[in-house]
Amino acid sequence: ATALQAIARDLPMDRILIETDAPFLAPVPKRGKRNEPAYVVHVAEALAAIRGVEVAAIAAATTANFHRVFERVTPPGSSCV
């Protein structure tokens, strides 16, 4: 594994956020095309493969991490008070 893959594999799940480099450097299946934020799923899939977990685990963890870091964003299903 490359050093970056080792970091992605070993970093605690509660410390991970994912993103794309939109509009630059689209992920492998979209390489050569304009990058879109919707392609973040490809980042999640790659991270899941590296860590040997389901994509749903990556999605749940990174969503929870996002809402912990960006507290002012109301999580889906929460009421605005």
Secondary structure by P-SEA (a helix, b strand, c coil): ccaaaaaaaccccccbbbbccccccccccccccccccccaaaaaaaaaaaacccaaaaaaaaaaaaaaaaccccccccccc
